[in-house]
Amino acid sequence: MDTEARDTEEFALPRSRAANERLHALIPGGAHTYAKGDDQYPEHLAPVISHGRGAHVWDVDGNRYVEYGSGLRSVSLGHAHPRVVEAVRRELERGGNFVRPSVVEIEAAERFLATVPTADMVKFAKNGSDATTAAVRLARAATGRARVAVCADHPFFSVDDWFIGTTPMAAGIPATTTDLTMRFPYGDLPATEELLGRYEGEIACLILEPATQTEPPPGYLAGLRALADRHGCVLVFDEMITGFRWSEAGAQGLYGVVPDLSTFGKALGNGFAVSALAGRRELMERGGLRHSGERVFLLSTTHGAETHALAAAMAVQRVYTEEGVTARLHALGERLATGVREAAAAMGVADHVVVRGRASNLVFATLDADGRPSQEYRTLFLHRLLAGGVLAPSFVVSSALDDADVEHTVDVVAQACAVYRKALDAGGPAPWLTGRPVKPVFRRLA
């Protein structure tokens, strides 16, 4: 179906709706990632995807969309990128998993450490949670301390108990586990120093995303590095999002501050399941065989070194470095952000539809008449985007977008903002909503 031909008021997804019912009957939550749940979209308007190519996806109803935030930021080169697919295909024909390490593991480690030269060793896994939890375990083993300090301003670090117990979805997690995880605010060195002083000698590590929707304050990351050294704890950078999108070597490569450990994923595999824990040799080797200390069960996964996933990661790194992908992501994001802001301003909603973040990692906020975040207005905005052929839980770009995609997105945003203005003038979006509003992922009750 041509996206230009849809009538917003009649936009419906009957096949997707039926598929969502089948999903819920078989899979708790109807998806394998909560952020992909149909509660994140207007009621009965959560498309179920048939296939994707480049910056576009098609749903089972036949609608084509310009897609943002592809694979929760993992598909940064676009779907079915030819160089990645070809690298994967070559390895699939040679076998994917063996009883001993493959030579591909050597090549992948060498390639990764050349891309991220601030690390001495790397170990691959399949998802980000395993890598961040391994970093926490390693920090605890190295320091002999039990407490972990996570950045309070970052929404997600792991599905494991040490982190999920601190969220509203803490059911099933003992308080004794949750009580060991502390929080510190991003950008506030005095508050972090106070926390470290209050629990002197008890905190094993500081773990944070090195950058967020705003740039780190001048000297902040270097100050954290100094605090960690002074208090004898491990500094961990979660580079799941910043890896490759900030620079090929992540935020640590851009800002020049070296953590003790760092974790990568998402963009590393362009949709294929691969993550990495990397860091200083003296720490990483504790999970190995060539030391005299107590062994750490660092990472040991049956599928962690599947050859096709490592081949995908190597291909991604080659494409990034050879084709200047990070610079392209920033250029596309700048163009999109400028267009969206101009469209919002032209419709009189610049203070209500707000684009935030680094150009390569844009999100948007939907604010009510009083400037407060609103799930109802988000629902209205998402409905209009979907009906216009734009699937955008965020405005995170992939390098597969072209100028026409960005232009189309800005046009659809302008139409959505016109309705947004009407809703503001009417005192609320209720007349334009057709069901329950979208919901936050982290909430106590379904």
TIRO-174201 format. One record per residue (C-alpha): z, y, x; residue number from 1. Coordinates in Angstrom, 3 decimals. Example, Ala and Ser with C-alpha at 12.3 -4.5 7.8 and 13.67 -1.06 7.14 Angstrom:
2
zz,yy,xx,k
7.800,-4.500,12.300,1
7.140,-1.060,13.670,2
This chain:
446
zz,yy,xx,k
0.000,0.000,0.000,1
-0.907,3.450,1.326,2
2.323,5.351,1.964,3
0.671,8.607,0.857,4
0.041,7.199,-2.631,5
3.631,6.437,-3.633,6
5.231,8.313,-6.477,7
8.816,9.041,-5.506,8
10.230,8.606,-8.988,9
8.471,5.271,-9.471,10
9.141,3.906,-5.993,11
10.556,0.387,-6.349,12
10.815,-2.708,-4.200,13
10.899,-5.721,-6.551,14
10.096,-8.335,-3.907,15
12.577,-6.852,-1.455,16
15.190,-6.771,-4.198,17
14.639,-10.465,-4.912,18
14.687,-11.264,-1.192,19
17.975,-9.378,-0.807,20
19.504,-11.529,-3.543,21
18.401,-14.652,-1.661,22
19.856,-13.226,1.546,23
23.255,-12.608,-0.062,24
23.291,-16.117,-1.513,25
22.816,-17.637,1.937,26
24.189,-15.153,4.480,27
27.535,-13.307,4.231,28
26.682,-9.632,3.866,29
23.003,-10.393,3.398,30
22.224,-9.666,7.057,31
23.261,-10.829,10.517,32
24.307,-7.311,11.519,33
26.421,-5.139,9.226,34
24.417,-2.052,10.159,35
21.344,-3.744,8.646,36
23.080,-4.445,5.325,37
21.543,-3.307,2.048,38
24.688,-1.227,1.414,39
23.330,1.114,4.087,40
20.407,2.024,1.807,41
20.003,3.331,-1.755,42
20.713,0.637,-4.328,43
17.764,-1.766,-4.775,44
15.756,0.214,-2.206,45
16.557,-1.724,0.954,46
13.226,-3.038,2.251,47
13.065,-6.589,3.594,48
10.672,-6.627,6.521,49
7.610,-8.823,6.716,50
6.348,-7.804,10.157,51
5.998,-4.936,12.586,52
3.542,-3.580,15.107,53
4.121,-0.619,17.363,54
6.038,2.087,15.498,55
5.276,0.643,12.048,56
6.792,-2.078,9.887,57
5.662,-3.603,6.608,58
7.985,-4.847,3.890,59
7.486,-7.871,1.630,60
6.296,-5.500,-1.131,61
3.359,-4.431,1.028,62
4.631,-0.973,1.952,63
4.062,0.383,5.442,64
6.665,2.616,7.092,65
6.999,4.707,10.224,66
10.171,3.156,11.627,67
13.020,4.799,13.518,68
16.046,3.211,15.150,69
13.960,0.068,15.569,70
16.126,-3.032,15.865,71
19.250,-0.843,16.041,72
17.794,0.994,19.057,73
16.697,-2.195,20.812,74
12.913,-1.987,20.310,75
12.278,1.146,22.327,76
8.688,0.249,23.311,77
7.596,-0.610,19.779,78
7.206,-3.963,18.072,79
5.141,-6.708,19.736,80
4.521,-4.638,22.863,81
1.615,-6.446,24.575,82
3.043,-6.509,28.109,83
6.382,-7.826,26.893,84
4.802,-10.394,24.581,85
2.535,-11.652,27.358,86
5.451,-12.023,29.793,87
7.405,-13.971,27.179,88
4.417,-16.178,26.322,89
3.933,-17.149,29.967,90
7.526,-18.362,30.275,91
7.559,-20.179,26.940,92
4.838,-22.446,28.239,93
6.923,-23.267,31.333,94
10.154,-24.228,29.581,95
12.970,-21.992,28.436,96
16.311,-23.524,29.423,97
17.235,-26.024,32.106,98
20.258,-27.917,33.421,99
20.246,-25.747,36.564,100
19.403,-22.082,37.189,101
15.749,-21.122,37.131,102
14.038,-19.060,39.788,103
13.464,-16.549,36.978,104
17.203,-15.787,37.094,105
16.872,-14.670,40.712,106
13.854,-12.522,39.927,107
15.506,-10.967,36.878,108
18.697,-10.162,38.801,109
16.737,-8.626,41.667,110
14.678,-6.544,39.278,111
17.754,-5.350,37.350,112
19.699,-4.394,40.484,113
16.685,-2.509,41.816,114
16.552,-0.604,38.526,115
20.326,-0.012,38.404,116
21.149,0.374,42.118,117
24.728,1.504,41.434,118
25.640,-2.154,40.737,119
25.982,-4.946,43.311,120
25.868,-7.985,41.023,121
24.752,-8.764,37.482,122
25.303,-11.511,34.947,123
23.114,-11.894,31.871,124
24.138,-12.801,28.338,125
22.609,-12.607,24.875,126
24.498,-9.782,23.148,127
26.434,-6.658,23.967,128
29.784,-7.859,22.627,129
29.931,-10.739,25.105,130
29.195,-8.375,27.979,131
31.788,-5.747,27.025,132
34.443,-8.381,26.346,133
33.721,-9.948,29.725,134
34.199,-6.518,31.316,135
37.576,-6.160,29.598,136
38.655,-9.660,30.648,137
37.597,-9.000,34.225,138
39.486,-5.702,34.296,139
42.618,-7.368,32.978,140
42.357,-10.138,35.559,141
41.754,-7.707,38.431,142
44.624,-5.389,37.536,143
47.105,-7.846,36.025,144
47.477,-5.432,33.096,145
47.125,-6.158,29.373,146
46.328,-2.819,27.733,147
42.797,-1.517,27.221,148
41.877,2.123,26.540,149
38.734,2.707,24.483,150
37.084,6.011,23.689,151
38.108,6.997,20.164,152
34.889,8.930,19.537,153
32.556,5.980,19.980,154
31.988,3.783,16.928,155
31.482,0.311,18.382,156
32.168,-1.728,21.494,157
32.424,-5.391,20.492,158
32.789,-7.838,17.611,159
35.749,-9.369,19.448,160
39.363,-8.952,18.371,161
40.411,-6.493,21.082,162
38.105,-3.881,19.510,163
37.448,-4.847,15.875,164
41.199,-4.942,15.312,165
41.206,-1.151,15.757,166
38.722,-0.588,12.895,167
39.251,-0.668,9.119,168
37.774,-4.206,9.157,169
40.775,-5.715,10.963,170
41.368,-8.619,8.570,171
42.146,-11.845,10.428,172
43.176,-10.148,13.680,173
46.828,-10.333,14.795,174
48.610,-7.028,15.312,175
49.775,-8.294,18.702,176
46.152,-8.192,19.823,177
45.341,-4.837,18.239,178
48.445,-3.201,19.691,179
47.083,-3.720,23.203,180
44.079,-1.460,22.575,181
44.736,2.258,22.989,182
42.428,5.214,22.294,183
41.512,8.339,24.227,184
39.317,11.278,23.107,185
35.911,11.886,24.658,186
35.660,14.953,26.849,187
39.425,15.527,27.092,188
40.693,14.709,30.581,189
44.260,16.007,30.030,190
44.701,13.781,26.973,191
43.425,10.769,28.908,192
45.704,11.544,31.832,193
48.644,11.817,29.432,194
47.796,8.372,27.980,195
47.563,6.827,31.438,196
50.873,8.428,32.395,197
52.612,7.287,29.215,198
51.536,3.706,29.902,199
51.675,3.946,33.687,200
50.724,0.650,35.294,201
49.857,-0.984,31.958,202
46.231,0.013,31.241,203
43.628,-2.298,32.737,204
40.545,-0.208,32.024,205
38.987,2.848,30.459,206
35.868,1.852,28.486,207
33.483,4.360,26.945,208
29.881,5.266,26.368,209
29.229,7.699,29.229,210
27.357,10.020,26.864,211
27.342,10.497,23.110,212
25.631,12.817,20.656,213
26.615,15.659,22.976,214
26.269,15.942,26.734,215
29.426,15.157,28.715,216
31.310,18.346,29.605,217
30.766,19.476,33.215,218
32.850,17.360,35.552,219
34.088,15.056,32.787,220
32.691,11.739,34.015,221
33.645,12.518,37.615,222
37.113,13.430,36.344,223
37.412,10.083,34.561,224
36.357,8.363,37.772,225
39.144,10.162,39.624,226
41.714,9.357,36.925,227
40.808,5.671,36.988,228
41.168,5.596,40.773,229
44.475,7.462,40.703,230
45.998,5.162,38.091,231
44.518,1.943,39.448,232
42.471,1.002,36.403,233
38.856,-0.098,36.042,234
36.232,2.355,34.753,235
33.720,0.677,32.419,236
30.567,2.372,31.117,237
29.104,0.870,27.942,238
25.413,1.613,28.503,239
24.106,-0.348,25.512,240
22.597,2.821,24.049,241
22.328,5.084,27.101,242
20.700,2.374,29.234,243
17.004,3.243,29.685,244
17.117,5.948,26.985,245
18.952,8.369,29.313,246
17.231,7.109,32.445,247
15.992,3.747,33.701,248
19.359,3.386,35.434,249
21.279,4.544,32.378,250
23.620,7.501,32.100,251
25.207,6.596,35.423,252
21.819,7.095,37.059,253
21.323,10.436,35.322,254
24.789,11.932,35.855,255
25.486,10.387,39.260,256
28.916,8.905,38.470,257
29.346,5.242,39.404,258
31.567,3.052,37.189,259
33.269,-0.107,38.396,260
31.548,-2.137,35.677,261
28.797,-1.370,33.188,262
27.154,-3.184,30.322,263
23.514,-3.019,29.200,264
21.573,-4.423,26.257,265
19.445,-3.156,23.366,266
16.431,-1.541,25.092,267
16.720,-4.035,27.970,268
14.847,-6.735,26.011,269
12.713,-4.710,23.562,270
14.050,-6.859,20.737,271
14.563,-10.074,22.686,272
18.155,-11.197,23.074,273
19.386,-10.198,26.518,274
22.351,-8.176,27.739,275
23.926,-7.623,31.128,276
27.283,-7.080,32.780,277
26.902,-5.377,36.142,278
29.255,-3.912,38.687,279
30.992,-3.872,42.025,280
30.822,-7.090,44.016,281
34.564,-7.399,44.611,282
35.146,-7.370,40.852,283
32.147,-9.404,39.736,284
32.760,-12.100,42.361,285
36.078,-12.918,40.655,286
33.929,-14.659,38.068,287
32.122,-16.612,40.775,288
32.779,-19.412,43.247,289
32.955,-17.598,46.581,290
36.454,-16.157,46.586,291
39.956,-17.474,47.184,292
41.699,-15.957,44.160,293
42.388,-17.119,40.636,294
39.161,-17.836,38.750,295
38.023,-15.636,35.863,296
36.002,-17.222,33.058,297
33.611,-14.303,33.086,298
30.490,-15.252,31.129,299
29.246,-18.769,30.495,300
26.624,-19.051,27.785,301
24.176,-21.873,27.098,302
21.378,-19.456,26.286,303
22.343,-16.529,28.518,304
19.530,-17.126,30.997,305
16.708,-18.275,28.734,306
13.619,-17.660,30.797,307
11.598,-15.917,28.103,308
14.339,-13.336,27.440,309
14.714,-12.581,31.143,310
10.934,-12.289,31.406,311
11.047,-9.780,28.549,312
13.707,-7.770,30.387,313
11.656,-7.691,33.581,314
8.564,-6.606,31.672,315
10.524,-3.841,29.931,316
11.777,-2.505,33.258,317
8.268,-2.531,34.707,318
6.851,-0.682,31.703,319
9.624,1.923,31.815,320
9.172,2.684,35.494,321
5.367,2.456,35.622,322
4.623,4.319,32.392,323
7.400,6.933,32.380,324
8.807,5.715,29.078,325
12.110,7.600,29.252,326
10.270,10.914,29.612,327
8.015,9.986,26.684,328
11.024,9.169,24.491,329
12.497,12.569,25.244,330
9.209,14.372,24.547,331
8.728,12.560,21.230,332
12.322,13.223,20.229,333
12.039,16.931,21.050,334
8.895,17.206,18.943,335
10.526,15.373,16.034,336
13.790,17.334,16.205,337
11.932,20.645,16.266,338
9.802,19.649,13.288,339
12.733,18.413,11.216,340
14.797,21.519,11.950,341
11.911,23.797,11.029,342
11.312,21.859,7.802,343
14.989,22.015,6.873,344
15.116,25.727,7.600,345
11.988,26.414,5.548,346
13.582,24.690,2.550,347
16.903,26.478,3.000,348
18.930,23.421,4.003,349
19.226,23.903,7.769,350
23.026,23.854,7.466,351
22.959,20.623,5.462,352
20.293,18.399,7.054,353
21.298,18.503,10.700,354
19.660,16.695,13.626,355
22.001,15.855,16.482,356
21.976,14.049,19.786,357
19.918,13.661,22.902,358
16.191,13.785,22.182,359
15.825,10.088,22.991,360
18.680,9.156,20.647,361
18.571,11.423,17.602,362
20.681,10.965,14.494,363
20.946,13.119,11.397,364
23.840,14.312,9.286,365
23.661,14.988,5.551,366
26.207,17.607,4.549,367
27.288,18.805,1.118,368
27.601,22.405,-0.092,369
30.891,22.760,1.807,370
29.437,21.374,5.042,371
31.190,18.001,4.762,372
29.430,14.671,5.490,373
28.197,13.217,2.220,374
27.145,9.654,1.469,375
25.661,10.848,-1.844,376
23.371,13.348,-0.124,377
22.515,10.737,2.511,378
21.448,8.423,-0.318,379
19.223,11.137,-1.786,380
17.674,11.879,1.602,381
17.054,8.206,2.457,382
15.464,7.587,-0.949,383
12.979,10.390,-0.370,384
12.194,9.213,3.151,385
11.596,5.631,2.016,386
9.337,6.727,-0.824,387
7.345,8.750,1.704,388
6.870,5.819,4.050,389
9.596,6.643,6.575,390
12.289,4.047,7.338,391
14.907,6.089,9.136,392
18.603,5.233,9.191,393
18.459,7.528,12.226,394
15.742,9.480,14.013,395
15.908,7.349,17.177,396
12.342,7.227,18.496,397
10.321,4.472,20.122,398
7.583,5.149,22.642,399
5.043,3.597,20.242,400
5.156,6.670,17.968,401
2.217,9.035,18.133,402
1.643,12.614,17.033,403
0.392,11.529,13.614,404
3.581,9.523,13.019,405
5.758,12.498,13.904,406
3.659,14.841,11.737,407
3.895,12.461,8.791,408
7.654,12.169,9.253,409
8.104,15.943,9.306,410
5.989,16.299,6.148,411
8.114,13.706,4.344,412
11.313,15.356,5.582,413
10.083,18.685,4.196,414
9.539,17.102,0.774,415
12.997,15.491,0.952,416
14.567,18.810,1.903,417
12.975,20.495,-1.100,418
14.766,18.047,-3.385,419
17.936,18.418,-1.300,420
17.821,22.178,-1.984,421
17.504,21.534,-5.720,422
20.510,19.215,-5.592,423
22.590,21.805,-3.779,424
21.631,24.436,-6.350,425
22.502,22.029,-9.160,426
25.980,21.418,-7.763,427
25.354,17.872,-6.553,428
22.770,15.104,-6.149,429
23.923,12.902,-9.065,430
20.857,13.577,-11.287,431
18.604,12.368,-8.471,432
20.542,9.160,-7.688,433
19.595,5.870,-9.303,434
22.585,3.764,-8.238,435
25.640,3.653,-6.019,436
25.628,5.739,-2.837,437
25.234,4.209,0.598,438
28.471,3.136,2.255,439
29.963,3.325,5.764,440
29.827,0.096,7.764,441
33.509,0.151,8.700,442
35.521,0.047,5.493,443
38.430,-2.137,4.402,444
37.025,-3.316,1.039,445
33.510,-4.507,0.203,446
